[in-house]
Amino acid sequence: MGKLSGYFRLMRPINCLMMGFAVMVGAALASPNVSSIFGLSLAYGFITGFMLTAASMAINDYYDREIDAINEPNRPIPSDIIKPMEALVFAFILTLIGFAAACLTNILCFIAAIISWTISVTYVTVGKRTGLLGNFLVSLCVATPLLYGSLAVTNTIVINVLIFASMAFLSNTGREITKGIVDVKGDEMQNVKTLAVRFGEKTAAVAAASFYLSAVFLSPTPWLLNLVSLWFIPLVAVTDFGLVASSSMLLRNYSRENARKVKKMVLLWLIIGLLAFFMGAL
């Protein structure tokens, strides 16, 4: 039971569900026919988003096992619940399932899945140590499922999906910078050049807040362009308020402990934001 739980935690199921749901959101935004978002193509899209995210989480923990031994010793690999090689084998299986589902969707989705997986692995193996560039790579992986959903049901990327993908990119970049504040001790030892390591926690907090607020400023655009329904407004208002409050909270106190709280809060705002996108498309 302990090992099964370890594999489950290795996947980060909440992140996986978010990416799978993001595919559904992208499809809902792109498709003029609401009923099409429940088709077989979207089911395959959800599986692809879920599985490739899970694979990237497992690969990330494999490469981060020394850093996590310092920053997050209770994670499956540093706590010795899952062996490093077991994590790689698990990631390989998850990747195969994700690619198979993408192939069953359409050729464009298969190509997009390969590109997304490549970006993810590039971040884990090389990009993470570059700091802000690595943050951008992660955010690309977060924004891609929205674009993927559009490809799954329309075979093209609809312009309004690009707007929502941009908002997801900005807010997630802020969260990645915030995570750098949380992990600064281990990152320094492993020569990971995050903004917090290179310029200090205060500068990183300012940068993170700037990305959060940029996403907030972009959020009225879909409504102003008449791309969403009224259902979008109350939910995105909650997200905007949460991101503004989180920014203020981080700027007032950029300690490791507070940054960890902000990181968790922002994940909630991102989930509500995805729901806002989805409801706005109905």
Helices and strands as residue ranges (DSSP letters): H 2-11, H 13-30, G 34-38, H 40-63, H 65-71, H 84-105, H 107-125, G 127-130, H 132-154, H 159-182, H 184-189, H 195-199, H 201-218, H 221-224, H 232-252, H 256-280
